[in-house]
């Protein structure tokens, strides 16, 4: 649906201050930092961003996260990547006479995987026409830069915000949400939040959850030449696997309308399997780890019980597993679902700002993956996703973002800042 732009003189001043070349330079610099979750480069990227914050006139808080204390907390969101340090980063500008708008972006990226699948080096950004290639291009360093460019435009325009703008740069999003969780625990709050995840021209008002699970199956070891005397843990896992596939089908039969277009929005995937330690021995142990989708609005505890019950049921139908049941434990990232309260005006504000830049009202949708949205929503901070890029390219050797998407997102976010925080 087309929309006639309604941009005020003050808002136009901010839009005119968007520096596309500066934004592209920052994106290239950030992609070149291999800030894989939990790595030293992740911390390097946070310190680089803190250096960007200061010239923008932001009141900057860069702090080391106390990992032992965080891990001991009963609400700790979990992690999967080993780490020895983590840093939080918040930059704030504006006054105390209006609402606080949070712009969130995570600086960590997933590993590049098989390098032979890439057409270039993943951490050597390449620009081809309007497209920037590289790991983190869309997930989500372009979103981080869009927020930076919008904040810079507000500062350079001379506009003084009545309310506050807060930039939350976070780590550990890819494996649980350590950074956002720690930022919220440090006391940073707001009246609304936008997470600049790649949304392909839509606005996400919810995210499905994703829980990491571990299933352990025991067998009975024997020599491979007399395998009839043993029980293969690998083969014993098969009825459990079939039961989980059936469970996945059931849970995706009726899903939230905002997830239209996703065939398996609540996917259940076995990611790793480890079994056996010798080719000519019957394996007596199998460990399967995977990712389990949580429906929008479904409590994580209830989702866990559904999977646990299904594994118990599968074991009760197998002679060996009846007496040697598999065990289910939950570790790693524990992403619950989250949603914007129905009818909240944040959706309309983001849609209007985007439409004034791009001409069409972006449709409402939801993310089929876990994100930091649920952490802000749990603190009663209305939150949406809106950012540059296509999530279907994230985590892949084809990861990229269009420069036009980066710049238009920065312009829309700049409008949202002015309209939400107000002007003195």
Buried (B, 14 or more C-beta within 10 A) or exposed (E): EEBEEEBEEEBEBBBEBBBBEBBBEBBBBBBBBBBBBBBEBBBBBBEBBBEBBEEBBBEBBBBEBEBEEBEEEEEBBBBBBEBEEBBBBBBBBBBEEBBBBBBBBBBBBBEBEEEEEBEEBBBEBBEEEEBBBBBBBBBBBBBBBBBBBBBBBBBBBEBBBBBBBBBBBBBBBBBBBBBBBBBBBEEBBBBBBBBBBBBBBBBBBBBBBBBBBBBBBBBBBBEEEEBEEBBBBBBBBEBBBEBBEEBBEEBBEEBBEBBEEBEBBBBBEBEEBEBBEEEEBBBBBBBBBBBBBBBBEBEBEEBBEBBBEBBBEBBEEBEBBEEBBBEBEBEBBBBBBBBBEEEBEBBEBBBBBBBBBBEEBBEBBBBBBBBBBBBBBBBEBBBBBBBBBBBEBBBBBBBBBBBEBBBBBBBBBBBBBBBBBBBE
